[in-house]
Amino acid sequence: MTDAGIDDVDRAIVAAFQRGFPVVQRPFEPAAHALRSQGVTVDAATFVARVERLLADGTLTRFGPVVDADAIGGRATLAAMHAPADEFDAVAAAVNDHRAVVESHEFEGARLNLWFSLATADATRVDETLDAVAAETGYRPHALPATTTFRDDATLPVDDPLAVDVDLSDLGPNPKPTDATGLTAAERTLLAALGDGLPLSETPYRDVAARIERDPEWVVETLRRLNVEGKIGRVGAVVDPRALGYTANATAAWDVPADAVAAVGDALADCDAVLSCHEREPPDSSWPYNVYASVLARTPEERRERVERARAAVAVRADVPDERVTLDETRTLKRTGFRLAAHPVSVADAGEP
């Protein structure tokens, strides 16, 4: 099964530039050159036009810097709650009304059926958002913060018959990192201006520099430094899994004794069926699961096969009971990604994170 609606050149762009896009003044030129060196016929102007179309048709949700909320002094976490079937849509709408909620999904297979991710620049806002959801819906969400990351693959598998192998994430200035834990006002303004992604032109960094009245060289230097410091995970394509045909995804969660968590996490991280794996803090005894692995699949049959491979990987590496729940994703309800506001705001302002 191939990715519907996109051609080989689109797939090459998506496959190559999830990993990293150049931070230089005319980035689409070296990006297009790198693709041509791999046999993909594309120039800078065509590259820009294709990214614009991939954003318009929903294949890409963003094309630009991905900000790490925790690294800039904010907070990101997964949360889950139970919403009764006859109230599910109303409860989900209330959850999704909060801008701090950057992604949400409906799952079946367990009591907790509404799962969502929160990311904010103000660490206190996560708990305030969860309290607000409980007050608005009458149902209490559980925070499931990650305590250990064993695997977190930012790139989605793409059917790429051209087998493109490109990584330009290091192309650009090589600035010295600082030990600053947060963002300066100027850095925050820059990342806020890029909240919806790079301007779609052959000179995107120059365009954003003009927008915020900064020097273009400062923009590329700052973005590269923030990347080196880990405040930006990468600059590149953010893909909607559904656009690549991944509509039968799942998360498996294990209740693992503390002394076996590392072995289970490492086994899942080494399993090529697993996209991400984290240890998470259980909220209470009613939900004891502490190790989570996510898989992408295009069919229910593929989903079952990948979850079974994950289960088998655990069985081989760790002598623990298979105390596990598998949640099958039925709907993606929201996917916006973390957008930074230009200036900190109060929780009362529902329009900003």
Stockholm file with secondary structure:
# STOCKHOLM 1.0

chainA/1-353         MTDAGIDDVDRAIVAAFQRGFPVVQRPFEPAAHALRSQGVTVDAATFVARVERLLADGTLTRFGPVVDADAIGGRATLAAMHAPADEFDAVAAAVNDHRAVVESHEFEGARLNLWFSLATADATRVDETLDAVAAETGYRPHALPATTTFRDDATLPVDDPLAVDVDLSDLGPNPKPTDATGLTAAERTLLAALGDGLPLSETPYRDVAARIERDPEWVVETLRRLNVEGKIGRVGAVVDPRALGYTANATAAWDVPADAVAAVGDALADCDAVLSCHEREPPDSSWPYNVYASVLARTPEERRERVERARAAVAVRADVPDERVTLDETRTLKRTGFRLAAHPVSVADAGEP
#=GR chainA/1-353 SS CCCTTCCHHHHHHHHHHTSCCCCSSSTHHHHHHHHHHTTCCCCHHHHHHHHHHHHHTTSEEEEEEEECTGGGTCEEEEEEECCCGGGHHHHHHHHHTSTTEEEEEEEESSSCCEEEEEEESSTTHHHHHHHHHHHHHSCCCEEECEEEEEEECCSCCCCCTTCCCCCCTTCSCCCCCCCCSSCCHHHHHHHHHTTTCSCSSSCHHHHHHHHHTCCHHHHHHHHHHHHHTTSEEEEEEEECGGGGTCCSCEEEEECCCGGGHHHHHHHHHTCTTCSEEEEECCCBTTBCCCEEEEECCSSHHHHHHHHHHHHHHHHHHCCCCCCEEEEEEEEEEEECCCCCCSSCCCTTCTTCC
#=GC SS_cons         CCCTTCCHHHHHHHHHHTSCCCCSSSTHHHHHHHHHHTTCCCCHHHHHHHHHHHHHTTSEEEEEEEECTGGGTCEEEEEEECCCGGGHHHHHHHHHTSTTEEEEEEEESSSCCEEEEEEESSTTHHHHHHHHHHHHHSCCCEEECEEEEEEECCSCCCCCTTCCCCCCTTCSCCCCCCCCSSCCHHHHHHHHHTTTCSCSSSCHHHHHHHHHTCCHHHHHHHHHHHHHTTSEEEEEEEECGGGGTCCSCEEEEECCCGGGHHHHHHHHHTCTTCSEEEEECCCBTTBCCCEEEEECCSSHHHHHHHHHHHHHHHHHHCCCCCCEEEEEEEEEEEECCCCCCSSCCCTTCTTCC
//
